[in-house]
Amino acid sequence: MEPFLEAFFSIDTDHSERITMRELQDYVKRNNIDPSMIKRWQVLFDANDSGVITLDEFCKTLGIRPSEARAYNANMVRASHGPSLPREVDVITATLPFDQQVDIVSEVMRLTRSEPFDENLVSKQLKQYLDRQYGRMWHVVITKGSSWCSFSYEPKTSLFFQLRKYTYLAWKTPS
């Protein structure tokens, strides 16, 4: 099923949920596919011979709901854009490269997956992780509610974010 869905959404380059015969021909040519695919898809998915294959017709033939196909496509688009931060994370400010933000947030989520957790222990464990992973001299603050701070840090090494009821601050100073 997945190869068909992948093909449909690859062919539908304008995201209209409709494949014209022109789009199908372009896809076949662009991907060096046997041109007989065009006729096979017309027979299979264009029952009323309109010259257009809609997502609804396509899904009906495959026996899946269009909503499932859309969800599959959304997941593929998300995955193709690389790693992402969980929805419950609110980045306040960050100078770290995005892949490092994702890594640090993932580590915080791992360390805090069982609540309640020991904030002091988590801050120590996170600092140790950051020192190991990204070099020494990291600082970690975990706070609930308001906080104010001023500090200097190494360029591109700060991340402040909120997760659930806590705010996490992490930055690295030059050694």
N, C-alpha and C positions, 0 to 999 in steps of 0.2 A: 504494500500500500504506500509506504513512504516514498519509494522511487517515483511513483505516479504523482504524488503530491509535490514532491521536489520539482519534478519536470513541469507541472502545471504552473507553479509560482515562478519558475525560471523563465517560462515562455511569456507569462503575463507581465511584461516589463513595465507597463503603465499602471499596474495594480488596480485595474478596473474590474477584476474578477471575470473577465471575458477574454477569450483567446480568438483572435481573428485568424483566418487562413494565412494571411500575410505574416502575422507574428509566428505562426507555426512553421511556415516556410523559412523565415529568417533564423529561427532556432535550429532547425534541421541543418541549414547551410552553415551557420556559425559553429556548430558542434560536430560537424562532419558525420552526421547520422544518415542512415539509409533513408532516402526520400520516400520509401513505401510507408514510413511512419505517418506521414501526412494523411494518406488514404485510410490507414488503420484507425487513426484517431477520429477522423471524420465519421467513419462507420460506427465506432464505439460510442463517441461522446456527442455527436451532432445528429441526434435522432430525427429532428424535423428538417434537416438539410438547410439550415439557415446561413451556413458559412461562418457561424460563431459558436464557440464552445463556452458555455457559461459555467461558473463554478457549481451552480445548482445541478445542471445536467451532468456534469463531471462526477459530482459526489453521488448522485442518484445511481449512476451506472456502477460505481464502485461500492455502493451500499454503505456509505458513511454520511454523517450529518455535516452540512456546510460549516457549522460552528466548530466542529472538530478539525476540519481542514484549516479554518482561519486560525485556530489555536496553535496548530502545528506550525503554520507559517510564522506566526508571531514568535514562537519559541525559536525557530530557525533564524529569524532576523536578529533576535536578542543574542543568540549564540554567536552569530557571525560578527557581531560588534565586540566580541571579546568579553572579558570578565566584567561584572557589574557589581555595584554595591546593593545590599539588601534594601528593600523598600523602607524598612523601619529605621534606617540610618539616615540622619540628617547631618551632612557635612557643614560645619560652621565656617571654617576656612581651612585651606590646605595649600601647601606649596610642594608637597611630595608628588612624584609621578603617580599616575592613576593606578598602575598595577601594584605599587607599594601600598597605596591606600587600601585597595581591595585585600591585600595580604594582611595588613595590620588589623583591619576590621574583622576579618575572618578569625584571626587569632583571639581578638577580644571576645568574639561570639563563642569561640571554643572554651575560653577560660570562664565565661559567665553563663554557660548554658544551664546550670542548675542554680536556681535562686532559692533562698538568699545566698549570696556569696560573700566571701571575706574581701572587702575592698582593698585592704592593706596587702593581702597576699596576692591578689590579682595585679595590683600595681607593680609589685616586685617581680612577679612572673612575666608580666608584659615587658618591663624594662630589661630583664635578662634575655628575653626573646629578641628584642630589638637590638641589643648589644651584640648578640650572636649573629643575627641575620644581616644587620646593616652597619656594624662597627660600633665601637664603644662611645660612651658619653651621651646616652639617651636619657631623657627626663620624662616621667609619666605622672600625670595628675588625674585623679578620678574624683569628680565632685557631683554633688546633688544640689540643685538650686543655683544661686548666683555665685559668681567668682570674678575676681579681677586679677590681672597679672601683667607684668611687663618683663620682658626678657630678650636676650639676643640669641640667635640660633644660626646654625650653618645653613647656607642657602639650600632651598628645596628639600628641607627635612622637617617640616612641621605638618601636623594633622590635628585638627580639633573637630570632634564630631559628637553628636548626641545619639544615644542608643537607649531606648526605653527611658527610665527616669534618671539616667546618669549622663554626664558630659565627660568625655575623655580628651585629654590634652597630651600630645606627645611631640617632642622636639629634640633635636640633637644639637649639642654645642661643640665647637671645635675642641680637639684634645690638646 
